[in-house]
Amino acid sequence: MQLLTKPNLDKLLNKRISKQEALDLYLHTDLLELGEVANEVRKKFHPDSKPVTFIIDRNINYTNVCTAACRFCSFAFWPGDKRGYINSYEIMHEKTKELVNLGGTQLLIQGGHHPELKIEYYEDLFKKLKNDFPGITLHALSPSEIDHICKVSNLSTKAVLKRLIESGLDSIPGGGAEILVNRVRDIISPLKIKSERWLEVMEVAHSLGLKTTATMMFGHAETIEERIEHMNKIRELQDKTSGFTAFISWTFQKENNPLGREIEKSATSIDYLKTLAVSRIYLDNIVNFQSSWVTQGIGVGQLALSFGANDMGGTMLEENVVSAAGTYHKVPIYEIIHAIHKTGRDAAQRDTQYNILKTILRTA
């Protein structure tokens, strides 16, 4: 491992790095020094005087029926399978009511590519939820779901997004990105949209004023170079639109899915921390980086706050997709706050757009 000299450290902190430099950082830099650089970059956006944030949210899957047949998925079922469902509005309402009663503000709604659900289904669902819970933020539908709605409804991307916004859509999660390199997508999700289409949907969303997140699921069929190419595509679109509020990366979970049976070794916690750190340094135009404690556990999630992350993400009152793949880390809100406080910083509940709602100060 190479050790960073002060001139090299100053150089990394004061210029945009290239893809080759990002690769060199991942491959040849001491882990702790890499974390130090990422932490210094984080401080440029979020000094230690600012609290580490989290959001109280819930992930509701409206259906588990899907025609995408992603090889990494342990959650969805093909149309016609008896295990498939579409949640009733009564179930969606009750789950949302529980979230609101716990002080939650964000409802993450995602599902599958159900061949019978056209845009009218989503318009009706969003309008009902907004009418019954006007204070809730609908953070819903990945680019691949939006593309699917376009196809089954025979509508353009802009037309679909405009109608969804009018129905109550507030922002879009970055799901379905996986790795934005088509060689990888052809292996892990050949029926899902290609890299260019994911980016196109996000660009249209940004042009309509919708803020979105960007994500990366890694540790399967990609190379380190392809992880960095993924970051580069996100950086280029952010340069153009400034529409991404956050970057969230997590490791592939290999249990209970076809792809996992072909992967000999899973990405380690060290892989996760290195990838997080490099992404924080490389993505110099994205302000917020989430810690993936849901896949890594609260201990590594806490450590991520020293490797570039400034946010602990959602409290996940409900999560079905990652847990279906064999990983399930669920901790109460007070443990998330405690983990933040142990780093020597205050904690704060935020909303979807990273506005602080309530600060929880450390006690002496």
C-alpha positions in Angstrom: 0.0 0.0 0.0 1.2 3.5 -0.7 1.2 6.1 2.0 -0.1 9.6 1.2 2.3 12.4 1.6 0.9 15.8 2.6 1.4 17.3 -0.9 -0.5 14.4 -2.4 -3.2 14.7 0.2 -3.6 18.4 -0.5 -3.7 17.7 -4.2 -6.6 15.2 -3.7 -8.5 17.6 -1.6 -8.3 20.5 -4.0 -8.8 19.1 -7.5 -11.1 16.8 -9.4 -9.6 13.4 -9.6 -9.5 11.2 -12.8 -10.8 7.7 -13.2 -7.2 6.4 -13.1 -6.5 8.3 -9.9 -9.6 6.9 -8.3 -8.5 3.4 -9.4 -5.1 4.0 -7.9 -6.6 5.1 -4.6 -8.7 2.0 -4.4 -5.9 -0.4 -5.3 -2.8 1.1 -3.7 -3.7 3.3 -0.8 -3.6 2.3 2.9 -7.2 1.8 4.1 -7.0 4.2 7.0 -5.3 6.9 4.9 -8.0 6.5 2.3 -10.6 7.0 5.0 -8.8 10.1 6.2 -8.9 11.7 2.7 -12.6 10.8 2.3 -13.3 12.2 5.8 -11.5 15.5 4.9 -13.6 15.8 1.7 -16.7 15.1 3.8 -15.7 18.0 6.1 -15.7 20.4 3.2 -19.5 19.8 2.9 -20.3 18.8 6.4 -17.9 20.0 9.1 -17.9 18.2 12.5 -20.0 21.1 13.9 -22.9 19.8 11.8 -24.9 16.8 13.0 -24.9 13.4 11.4 -28.4 13.0 9.9 -31.0 10.2 9.6 -34.5 9.9 8.4 -37.5 8.1 9.8 -38.9 6.2 6.8 -40.6 3.0 5.7 -40.1 1.0 2.6 -43.5 -0.4 1.3 -43.5 -2.7 -1.7 -46.8 -2.3 -3.5 -46.2 -5.6 -5.5 -43.6 -8.4 -5.7 -44.7 -9.4 -9.2 -42.0 -8.6 -11.7 -41.0 -9.4 -15.3 -37.5 -8.0 -15.0 -36.2 -11.4 -13.6 -33.0 -9.9 -12.2 -30.6 -12.6 -11.3 -29.6 -11.0 -8.0 -33.2 -10.6 -6.8 -34.5 -12.8 -3.9 -37.8 -10.9 -3.6 -39.9 -10.9 -6.8 -42.0 -13.5 -8.5 -43.0 -14.0 -12.1 -46.6 -13.1 -13.0 -48.9 -16.0 -12.3 -46.9 -17.3 -9.3 -49.2 -17.9 -6.3 -46.7 -16.1 -4.1 -47.2 -12.8 -6.0 -49.3 -10.0 -4.5 -50.5 -6.5 -5.0 -51.0 -4.8 -1.7 -54.4 -3.3 -1.1 -54.8 0.4 -0.3 -56.0 -0.6 3.1 -52.6 -2.3 3.8 -50.7 0.7 2.4 -52.8 3.1 4.5 -52.2 1.1 7.7 -48.5 0.9 7.1 -48.3 4.6 6.4 -50.3 5.5 9.5 -47.9 3.5 11.6 -45.0 5.5 10.1 -46.6 8.8 10.7 -47.5 7.9 14.3 -43.8 7.2 14.9 -42.8 10.6 13.6 -41.8 9.4 10.1 -41.7 11.7 7.2 -40.7 9.6 4.1 -42.5 6.8 2.4 -40.3 4.8 0.1 -42.6 3.0 -2.4 -41.1 0.5 -4.8 -42.2 -2.8 -6.3 -41.9 -4.8 -9.4 -42.6 -4.5 -13.2 -46.1 -5.7 -12.9 -47.5 -6.1 -16.5 -51.1 -5.1 -15.5 -50.3 -1.9 -13.5 -50.5 1.1 -15.7 -50.1 4.7 -14.8 -53.6 5.1 -13.5 -52.8 2.6 -10.6 -50.0 4.9 -9.4 -52.0 8.1 -9.8 -54.8 6.7 -7.7 -52.4 5.3 -5.1 -50.4 8.5 -4.7 -53.5 10.8 -4.6 -55.1 8.7 -1.9 -51.9 8.6 0.2 -51.4 12.4 -0.2 -55.1 13.1 0.7 -54.9 10.9 3.8 -51.4 11.9 4.9 -50.7 15.3 3.4 -47.4 15.7 5.4 -45.8 12.6 4.0 -43.1 12.7 1.4 -43.5 10.2 -1.5 -40.0 9.0 -2.4 -41.1 6.5 -5.0 -40.5 4.4 -8.1 -37.0 3.7 -9.5 -36.1 4.6 -13.1 -36.7 1.0 -14.2 -40.2 1.1 -12.8 -40.9 4.4 -14.5 -39.6 3.0 -17.8 -42.0 0.0 -17.3 -44.9 2.4 -16.7 -44.0 4.2 -19.9 -44.1 1.0 -21.8 -47.3 -0.5 -20.4 -49.1 2.9 -20.6 -47.7 3.9 -24.0 -46.6 7.2 -22.8 -43.3 9.3 -22.9 -41.1 9.6 -19.9 -41.9 13.3 -19.5 -45.7 12.6 -19.7 -45.5 9.8 -17.1 -43.4 11.9 -14.7 -45.6 15.0 -15.1 -48.7 12.9 -14.2 -47.0 11.3 -11.3 -45.8 14.7 -9.9 -49.4 16.0 -10.3 -50.5 13.0 -8.3 -48.1 13.6 -5.4 -44.7 12.2 -6.3 -42.0 14.2 -4.5 -38.8 12.5 -5.3 -37.3 9.4 -6.9 -35.0 6.8 -5.3 -32.0 5.6 -7.3 -32.8 2.0 -7.3 -32.2 -0.2 -10.3 -28.8 1.4 -11.0 -26.8 -1.6 -9.8 -23.7 -1.0 -12.0 -24.2 1.5 -14.9 -22.1 -0.5 -17.3 -24.0 -2.6 -19.8 -21.5 -5.5 -19.8 -22.4 -6.0 -16.1 -26.1 -5.4 -16.6 -26.3 -8.0 -19.4 -25.0 -10.6 -16.8 -27.0 -9.7 -13.7 -30.2 -8.1 -15.1 -30.5 -8.7 -18.9 -34.2 -7.8 -19.1 -33.9 -4.5 -17.2 -33.2 -1.1 -18.7 -29.7 -0.4 -19.9 -27.3 2.2 -18.3 -28.3 4.9 -20.8 -32.0 4.6 -20.1 -31.5 4.8 -16.3 -29.6 8.0 -16.8 -32.2 9.3 -19.3 -35.0 8.9 -16.8 -33.1 10.6 -14.1 -32.2 13.5 -16.4 -35.8 14.0 -17.4 -36.9 13.9 -13.7 -34.3 16.5 -12.9 -35.4 18.7 -15.7 -38.9 18.7 -14.2 -37.6 19.7 -10.8 -37.7 16.3 -9.2 -34.7 15.6 -6.9 -33.4 12.0 -6.8 -30.8 9.9 -5.2 -28.1 7.8 -7.0 -27.2 4.3 -5.9 -24.7 1.6 -6.6 -24.9 -2.1 -5.8 -21.5 -3.7 -6.1 -19.6 -6.9 -5.3 -21.0 -9.3 -8.0 -19.9 -9.3 -11.7 -18.2 -5.9 -12.0 -14.6 -5.0 -11.9 -13.2 -2.2 -9.8 -12.8 -0.2 -13.0 -16.5 -0.6 -13.7 -17.4 0.6 -10.3 -15.5 3.8 -11.0 -17.1 4.0 -14.5 -20.4 3.9 -12.7 -19.3 6.8 -10.5 -18.2 8.7 -13.5 -21.6 8.5 -15.2 -23.2 9.8 -12.1 -20.7 12.6 -11.8 -21.3 13.6 -15.4 -25.0 13.8 -15.1 -24.7 15.7 -11.8 -22.5 18.2 -13.5 -25.3 18.7 -16.0 -28.4 18.7 -13.8 -27.4 19.0 -10.1 -30.4 16.8 -9.4 -28.9 14.1 -7.1 -29.3 14.8 -3.4 -27.3 11.8 -2.3 -25.2 8.8 -3.2 -25.9 5.5 -1.6 -23.8 2.3 -2.2 -24.2 -1.1 -0.8 -22.9 -4.6 -1.3 -24.6 -7.4 -3.2 -26.4 -9.9 -0.9 -25.9 -13.4 -2.3 -28.4 -15.6 -0.4 -31.5 -17.0 -2.1 -30.9 -15.8 -5.6 -29.3 -17.3 -8.8 -26.5 -14.9 -9.1 -25.4 -15.5 -5.5 -24.9 -19.2 -6.2 -22.3 -18.3 -8.8 -20.4 -15.7 -6.7 -17.6 -17.4 -4.7 -16.8 -14.5 -2.4 -19.0 -11.6 -1.2 -17.6 -8.1 -1.0 -16.1 -7.6 2.5 -16.6 -4.7 4.9 -13.2 -3.4 3.8 -14.4 -3.5 0.1 -17.4 -1.5 1.3 -15.4 1.1 3.2 -12.9 1.5 0.3 -15.6 1.9 -2.3 -17.5 4.4 -0.1 -14.3 6.5 0.4 -13.4 6.5 -3.2 -16.9 7.5 -4.2 -16.9 10.4 -1.7 -13.6 11.7 -3.2 -14.6 11.1 -6.8 -18.1 12.4 -6.7 -17.1 15.9 -5.8 -20.4 17.4 -6.9 -22.7 15.3 -4.6 -23.2 16.7 -1.1 -24.6 13.7 0.9 -23.4 10.2 1.3 -25.3 7.6 3.2 -23.9 4.8 5.4 -25.3 1.4 4.4 -25.9 0.0 7.9 -28.8 -2.1 6.6 -26.4 -4.3 4.7 -23.3 -3.8 6.8 -24.6 -3.8 10.3 -24.6 -0.9 12.7 -20.9 -1.2 13.6 -19.6 -0.8 10.1 -22.4 1.7 9.5 -20.9 3.8 12.3 -17.4 3.3 10.9 -18.6 4.6 7.5 -19.0 8.0 9.1 -15.2 8.1 9.2 -14.9 7.1 5.5 -17.0 9.9 3.9 -20.6 9.3 4.9 -22.5 12.1 6.6 -25.9 10.4 6.9 -27.1 7.2 8.4 -30.0 6.9 5.9 -33.4 5.6 6.9 -34.4 3.9 10.1 -36.2 1.3 7.8 -39.3 0.5 9.9 -39.9 -2.1 7.1 -37.5 -3.6 4.6 -38.2 -6.7 2.5 -35.8 -6.8 -0.5 -32.4 -6.9 1.3 -33.8 -9.2 4.0 -35.1 -11.6 1.4 -31.5 -12.0 0.2 -30.4 -13.2 3.6 -29.2 -10.0 5.3 -31.3 -8.4 8.0 -29.9 -5.7 10.3 -32.7 -3.9 12.1 -32.0 -1.5 15.0 -34.2 0.9 16.9 -33.8 4.6 16.4 -32.1 5.2 19.7 -29.3 2.8 18.7 -28.7 4.8 15.5 -28.6 8.0 17.5 -26.2 6.3 20.0 -23.9 5.1 17.2 -23.8 8.7 15.9 -23.1 10.2 19.3 -20.2 7.7 19.9 -18.4 9.3 17.0 -18.4 12.6 18.9 -21.0 14.4 16.8 -24.6 15.4 17.3 -27.5 13.5 15.6 -30.4 15.1 13.7 -33.6 13.8 12.1 -33.9 15.2 8.6 -36.4 15.1 5.8 -36.0 13.8 2.2 -34.3 17.0 1.0 -31.8 16.9 4.0 -33.5 19.8 5.9 -33.0 19.3 9.6 -36.2 18.7 11.5 -34.8 18.0 15.0 -31.3 17.9 16.5 -30.5 15.4 19.3 -27.5 16.7 21.1 -24.8 14.6 22.8 -24.8 14.4 26.5 -21.6 14.9 28.4 
